[in-house]
Amino acid sequence: MRELDAHLLIVDDDERIRDLLKKFLVRQGFLVTAARDAAHARRVLSGLDFDMIVLDVMMPGEDGISLTRALRETHKTPILLLTAKGETENRIAGLEAGADDYLAKPFEPKELLLRINAILRRMPETPAEATVPKILHLGPIRYDIERGEMWQGEDLIRLTATESQLMRIFSARPGEAVSRSKLVEDLGRDRGQAQERAVDVQITRLRRKIEADPKQPRYLQTVRGAGYMLAPD
């Protein structure tokens, strides 16, 4: 996806911040729609598709984490959370709810732009034409490498943008351990223990979708001292 083709949804109850973000991102070449709260965002999402959602956490009524969790039931659109809370537990809560990244307030507009572009670059491209699929089997789950799709029987398993990228990383080297630091690098994130811990959270979420018992994973294994490994049938 070319970043400048992207349609963004900005959700923030602060009108001043909402308008500033919209004006800034429009100047950067994005198409931008704004919503004032979670309820407004739900109405907008019922009629429009977006390439990304930039969502404030602290809002009256339904907060951003709750909305993220609800959207993950039906949407795979990447979500970037904006939060004034810098504590680790709040950032982790956002990732566990299904967010792809977070940015603590106050922030520099340029950093927001860089994070948006990084997330959009990680989104899988739609194949230009049909190709013979290459499939990995994970018990009852099958993963189509070419299309980046995961299925159980006739049911499509919805993956977030980050989960899709992780599956692409692992499926490119099945049976090979990938270190946490390498995963952080391939996901396009800054190095550091906080980001490695965030990867652990994403792995836990992905296991819930592919493992019969996520606490004793069969297919997305932890390799002590080496990282994580995808072990298909």
Residue pairs with C-beta under 8 A, 6 or more apart in sequence:
1 51
1 120
1 121
1 123
1 125
3 29
3 30
3 116
3 117
3 120
3 121
4 28
4 29
4 30
5 51
6 30
6 31
6 51
6 52
6 116
6 120
7 30
7 31
7 32
7 33
7 48
7 49
7 50
7 51
8 25
8 30
8 31
8 32
8 33
8 50
8 51
8 52
8 53
8 54
8 116
9 32
9 33
9 34
9 35
9 41
9 44
9 45
9 48
9 50
9 52
9 53
9 54
10 18
10 21
10 22
10 25
10 32
10 33
10 34
10 35
10 54
11 34
11 35
11 36
11 37
11 38
11 40
11 41
11 53
11 54
11 55
11 56
11 59
11 64
11 67
12 18
12 21
12 34
12 36
12 55
12 56
12 59
12 82
13 36
13 37
13 56
13 59
13 60
14 56
15 36
17 56
18 34
18 36
19 34
21 32
21 34
21 54
21 109
21 112
22 32
22 34
24 109
24 112
24 113
25 32
25 113
25 116
26 32
28 113
30 116
33 44
33 48
33 50
35 41
35 43
35 44
37 59
37 60
37 61
37 62
38 59
38 61
38 62
38 63
38 64
38 66
38 67
39 61
39 62
41 53
41 55
41 67
42 67
45 71
45 75
49 77
50 77
51 77
51 78
51 120
51 123
52 77
52 78
52 79
52 80
52 116
52 119
52 120
53 71
53 77
53 78
53 79
53 80
54 79
54 80
54 82
54 112
54 116
55 64
55 67
55 68
55 79
55 80
55 81
55 82
55 99
56 64
56 81
56 82
56 83
57 63
57 64
57 65
57 81
57 82
57 83
57 84
57 85
57 90
57 94
58 64
58 83
58 84
58 85
64 81
64 82
64 83
64 94
65 81
65 93
65 94
65 97
65 99
66 97
68 79
68 81
68 94
68 97
68 98
68 99
69 97
69 98
71 77
71 79
71 98
72 97
72 98
72 158
72 160
74 158
75 158
76 158
76 159
76 160
76 161
76 164
77 161
78 100
78 119
78 120
78 122
78 123
78 160
78 161
78 162
79 98
79 99
79 100
79 160
80 99
80 100
80 101
80 102
80 103
80 112
80 115
80 116
80 119
81 94
81 99
81 101
81 102
81 103
82 102
82 103
82 105
82 107
83 90
83 91
83 94
83 102
83 103
83 104
83 105
84 104
84 105
85 91
85 104
86 104
88 194
88 197
91 102
91 104
91 194
91 198
92 197
92 198
92 201
94 102
95 102
95 198
95 201
95 202
95 205
96 201
96 204
96 205
98 160
98 205
100 119
100 160
100 161
100 162
101 115
101 118
101 119
101 162
101 189
103 111
103 112
103 115
118 188
118 189
119 161
121 188
122 161
122 162
122 165
122 187
122 188
123 161
123 164
124 148
124 164
124 165
124 168
127 146
127 147
131 146
132 146
133 144
133 145
133 146
133 147
134 144
134 145
134 146
135 142
135 143
135 144
135 145
136 142
136 143
136 145
136 171
136 174
136 230
136 232
137 143
137 232
137 233
138 210
138 219
138 232
138 233
139 210
139 212
139 218
139 219
139 233
140 152
140 153
141 150
141 151
141 152
141 157
141 209
141 210
141 219
142 150
142 151
142 152
143 149
143 150
143 151
143 167
143 171
143 232
144 150
144 151
145 168
145 171
148 159
148 164
148 167
148 168
149 156
150 156
150 157
150 159
150 167
150 209
150 210
151 157
157 209
157 210
159 167
159 206
159 209
160 205
162 187
162 202
163 202
163 205
163 206
163 209
165 186
165 187
166 183
166 187
166 202
166 203
166 206
167 206
167 230
169 178
169 183
169 186
169 187
170 178
170 220
170 228
170 229
170 230
171 230
173 230
174 230
174 231
174 232
175 229
175 230
175 231
175 232
176 229
177 223
177 226
177 227
177 228
177 229
178 186
178 227
178 228
178 229
179 226
179 227
180 196
180 199
180 200
180 227
180 228
181 191
181 196
182 227
183 199
183 227
183 228
184 190
184 191
184 192
184 195
184 196
184 199
185 191
187 199
189 195
189 198
203 220
203 228
204 214
206 220
207 214
207 217
207 220
208 214
210 219
210 220
211 217
211 218
211 219
211 220
212 218
218 231
219 230
219 231
219 232
220 228
220 229
220 230
220 231
221 228
221 229
221 230
221 231
222 228
223 229
